[in-house]
Amino acid sequence: MKLYLVQHAKAAPEQIDPQRPLTKEGKADLQKIAAFIKPLNLCVDYCWHSRKKRAEQTAEILTAVIKVRKAKIARDGLGPNDDVKILKDELSGTAADIIIVSHMPFVSRLASLLLTNSESAEPVAFRQGGIVALSRAEPENWQLDWMLTPQLLA
């Protein structure tokens, strides 16, 4: 199983727009990431993203270059402070390849729980618009495959 965790790209402050869409800079960062990963021909079964506009826009840009075989779904339970243990249990029961577009601290806590069995270890330094690729060969044995951030492509 392959799991790609994405922190949404840079979004507008709530004072400017309560919906917090991506900024021009956030969109440009994602375009750099998309152009870099396009030759990899990444393919997933599902794209799950939170219901927040910034996560949906991030998912749209990335799935233009990442093939989604089954469905792109806005899901509950992927908000910034939602319980990552629920998702860990769900991931344990599937062999599907998935990209999850969410928020901090959710993605950091999920990666930490999968890699170290502790939500607070923080072994991955997420960046807005970045992708963290994990893989699982055995039910509870996750490993970090690679990480890409917009800053690396500057």
Secondary structure by P-SEA (a helix, b strand, c coil): cbbbbbcccccccccccccccccaaaaaaaaaaaaaaccccccccbbbbcccaaaaaaaaaaaacccccccccccccccccccaaaaaaaaaaccccbbbbbcaaaaaaaaaaaaccccccccccccccbbbbbbbccccbbbbcccccccccc
